[in-house]
Amino acid sequence: MDDMSKKDLVVIDYNGYDYEKFWKNSGRDYEDAADKLAIRKLLPKHTRSIVDIAGGYGRLAPEYLGRADKATLFDYSKTELAQAKKIYGDKLATKSGDAYHMPFADGEFSAAIMVRATHHFEDVEKVIQEIHRILEPGGIAVIEVANKKTLPRMIRYWRGKSDVSPFDLSIENRKDVTKTVFYNYHPKYIEKIFRDAGFEIEKVRSVSNFRSAKLKKVFRKGGLMVLERGAQKVLAPVRFAPSIYYRLKKK
Ligand SMILES: C[S@@+](CC[C@H](N)C(=O)[O-])C[C@H]1O[C@@H](n2cnc3c(N)ncnc32)[C@H](O)[C@@H]1O
C-alpha cells in the first residue's frame, strides 16, 4: 500500500460522536477492564513521554498518567479531544491530526500506545511506520490489533457460515470501505509489518478472551476477569482472542 496518497485514505471520523457512551453503562465493563489489565502489564512502569494515538476521549489515560512525565492524547476527532480536556484538564496534553501523518518530530516520544484503532486503518503499515518514526530508539509501543483468526470465526468458516478464511493472511474488510472501515488482521500479517518497520516484538497478550454475551450473563464482569487474568498470558502463544496486544521495542 506504499503508493497510497494521503487523500486516498479513508479516515473514520468520530467528530460529533459520543464515544464515551459506547463504554458507559453499555455492558462492556469486561472488555474495558481486560484492555486496562493488558496495558498495566505491558507499559513501562515509568517513561519520559507517552502519546496515546487515536486515543479518543482518553478512556485509557488513567493507566498511563501516573507512569509518564508527560502524556499526550492524539486523535483526529476534536469532539473526543474536547471531552478529554473536560475530564483530565492540564494533566493530559491534546493534539489533533491524522495518524498517517503525525504532527510530531522524529524520536519525540519514549512510549506510545494505540488501542482499538488498527481496525480503522486502510493503510495500517503506514501508521506503524509513523509510530516507529516518532519513538526514540529503544522506545516502547503498546499496540492492540483486531484479530481475524479467532475460534468463533474458525467455527463459522468450518460450518460454512462464512466464506472468509481466518487462516488466510490477507486483511479482512468487514464493511464497505467507502462508508465505514473495519479491518481485522491475521497475527502473522501484522507481526511482519511490525518487524519490517523496525520493531522487536517483546511481549504478546491475548485480550478479551471471553467476549460473549452468553458468558457475560453467567459469569458477570468479576467472574470473567478472574478467567481473563489467567488467560491473557497463557493464550497469547495461540493468539486466541479478538484483541491481541503487542509490546514492541524500537530497534
Ligand atoms: C474505537 S476509538 C478508540 C479510542 C481509544 N483508543 C480507546 O480505546 O478508547 C477509535 C479512535 O480512532 C480515531 N481515529 C480514527 N482514524 C484516525 C486517524 N486516521 N488519525 C487519528 N485518529 C483516528 C477516532 O477519532 C477514534 O477516537
The ligand as an SDF file (V2000), in Angstrom:
LIG
                    3D

 27 29  0  0  0  0  0  0  0  0999 V2000
  -12.6500    2.9840   18.6520 C   0  0  0  0  0  0  0  0  0  0  0  0
  -11.9420    4.5600   19.0600 S   0  0  0  0  0  0  0  0  0  0  0  0
  -10.6570    4.0990   20.1960 C   0  0  0  0  0  0  0  0  0  0  0  0
  -10.2930    5.1670   21.1900 C   0  0  0  0  0  0  0  0  0  0  0  0
   -9.3310    4.7340   22.2940 C   0  0  0  0  0  0  0  0  0  0  0  0
   -8.0800    4.2650   21.7670 N   0  0  0  0  0  0  0  0  0  0  0  0
   -9.9580    3.6850   23.1720 C   0  0  0  0  0  0  0  0  0  0  0  0
   -9.5820    2.5020   23.0710 O   0  0  0  0  0  0  0  0  0  0  0  0
  -10.8360    4.0420   23.9760 O   0  0  0  0  0  0  0  0  0  0  0  0
  -11.0380    4.9200   17.6030 C   0  0  0  0  0  0  0  0  0  0  0  0
  -10.4500    6.3330   17.5830 C   0  0  0  0  0  0  0  0  0  0  0  0
   -9.6020    6.4280   16.4280 O   0  0  0  0  0  0  0  0  0  0  0  0
   -9.6590    7.7570   15.9460 C   0  0  0  0  0  0  0  0  0  0  0  0
   -9.1590    7.7390   14.5640 N   0  0  0  0  0  0  0  0  0  0  0  0
   -9.6500    7.0460   13.5060 C   0  0  0  0  0  0  0  0  0  0  0  0
   -8.9060    7.2570   12.4030 N   0  0  0  0  0  0  0  0  0  0  0  0
   -7.9100    8.1090   12.7820 C   0  0  0  0  0  0  0  0  0  0  0  0
   -6.8060    8.6970   12.0900 C   0  0  0  0  0  0  0  0  0  0  0  0
   -6.5770    8.4370   10.8010 N   0  0  0  0  0  0  0  0  0  0  0  0
   -5.9770    9.5090   12.7860 N   0  0  0  0  0  0  0  0  0  0  0  0
   -6.1930    9.7720   14.0980 C   0  0  0  0  0  0  0  0  0  0  0  0
   -7.2180    9.2360   14.8080 N   0  0  0  0  0  0  0  0  0  0  0  0
   -8.0610    8.4230   14.1450 C   0  0  0  0  0  0  0  0  0  0  0  0
  -11.1220    8.1210   16.0980 C   0  0  0  0  0  0  0  0  0  0  0  0
  -11.3250    9.5220   16.0910 O   0  0  0  0  0  0  0  0  0  0  0  0
  -11.4530    7.4680   17.4540 C   0  0  0  0  0  0  0  0  0  0  0  0
  -11.3110    8.3600   18.5360 O   0  0  0  0  0  0  0  0  0  0  0  0
  1  2  1  0
  2  3  1  0
  2 10  1  0
  3  4  1  0
  4  5  1  0
  5  6  1  0
  5  7  1  0
  7  8  2  0
  7  9  1  0
 10 11  1  0
 11 12  1  0
 11 26  1  0
 12 13  1  0
 13 14  1  0
 13 24  1  0
 14 15  1  0
 14 23  1  0
 15 16  2  0
 16 17  1  0
 17 18  1  0
 17 23  2  0
 18 19  1  0
 18 20  2  0
 20 21  1  0
 21 22  2  0
 22 23  1  0
 24 25  1  0
 24 26  1  0
 26 27  1  0
M  CHG  2   2   1   9  -1
M  END
$$$$
